[in-house]
C-alpha cells in the first residue's frame, strides 16, 4: 500500500516562505512524475508545479519565480519551496505522483496540507 503524506504547511505572513514536503512510503519501485496542486476556498484544484523523473520542471504562471519544486529520489520525497508568499497563495496544497510498484503504475494523492498567508 503506497501512501503520500504532505507536511510543512502553516500560517505565514505575506512575503514569507514555507517548504512543503511530500513523503511516499510503501512498496515503491520508482516515482515518475510528481506534482503539487492547490485548492483555495471556493476554487477548483489547480496544478502548481510538476517535476519529471529526469528532473524537468514546470510551473503555473502564478508561482513562476517564487516556487521551486524538487525531489530526493533516495528518500522518495518531493519538496515545494515557496518564497515571497502572497495572500492569494492561501490554499490546501496536495501532492500527487505517478508511482511504479510491483503491481504496476498508479496515480496517488496525499490528503493535503493547509497553507495560510495572512498578516
Residue pairs with C-beta under 8 A, 6 or more apart in sequence:
1 26
1 27
2 24
2 25
2 26
2 27
2 28
2 99
2 101
2 106
2 108
3 24
3 25
3 26
3 108
3 110
4 22
4 23
4 24
4 95
4 96
4 97
4 108
4 109
4 110
5 22
5 23
5 25
5 110
5 111
6 20
6 21
6 22
6 93
6 94
6 95
6 110
6 111
6 112
6 113
7 20
7 21
7 23
7 113
8 18
8 19
8 20
8 21
8 113
9 18
9 20
9 93
9 113
9 114
9 115
10 18
10 114
10 115
10 116
11 116
11 118
12 18
12 85
12 115
12 116
12 117
13 117
13 118
13 119
14 85
14 86
14 87
14 117
14 118
14 119
15 84
15 85
16 85
16 117
17 81
17 82
17 83
17 84
17 85
18 82
18 85
18 115
19 79
19 80
19 81
19 82
20 36
20 79
20 80
20 82
20 93
20 95
20 113
20 115
21 77
21 78
21 79
22 34
22 36
22 77
22 78
22 79
22 80
22 95
22 97
22 110
23 75
23 76
23 77
24 31
24 76
24 77
24 78
24 97
24 99
24 108
25 76
26 101
27 101
27 102
28 76
28 99
28 100
28 101
29 100
29 101
29 102
30 53
30 99
30 100
31 53
31 71
31 73
31 76
31 78
31 97
31 98
31 99
31 100
32 52
32 53
32 97
32 98
32 99
32 100
32 105
33 50
33 51
33 52
33 53
33 97
33 98
34 50
34 51
34 69
34 71
34 78
34 95
34 96
34 97
34 98
35 47
35 48
35 49
35 50
35 51
35 95
35 96
35 97
36 47
36 48
36 49
36 50
36 69
36 78
36 80
36 93
36 94
36 95
36 96
37 45
37 46
37 47
37 48
37 93
37 94
37 95
37 96
38 45
38 46
38 48
38 89
38 91
38 92
38 93
38 94
38 115
39 45
39 46
39 91
39 92
39 94
39 112
40 88
40 90
40 91
41 90
41 91
43 91
45 94
46 60
47 60
48 59
48 60
48 63
48 67
48 80
48 93
49 57
49 58
49 59
49 60
49 63
49 67
49 68
49 69
49 80
50 57
50 58
50 59
50 69
51 57
51 58
51 69
51 70
51 71
51 78
55 71
57 68
57 69
59 67
59 69
62 88
63 82
63 89
66 82
66 83
66 84
66 85
67 80
67 81
67 82
67 83
68 80
68 81
68 83
69 78
69 79
69 80
69 81
70 78
70 79
70 81
71 77
71 78
71 79
72 78
72 79
78 95
78 97
80 93
82 89
82 115
85 115
85 117
86 117
87 117
87 118
88 117
89 115
89 117
90 115
90 116
90 117
90 118
91 115
92 112
92 113
92 114
92 115
93 112
93 113
93 114
93 115
94 109
94 110
94 111
94 112
95 109
95 110
96 107
96 108
96 109
96 110
97 107
97 108
98 105
98 106
98 107
99 105
99 106
99 107
99 108
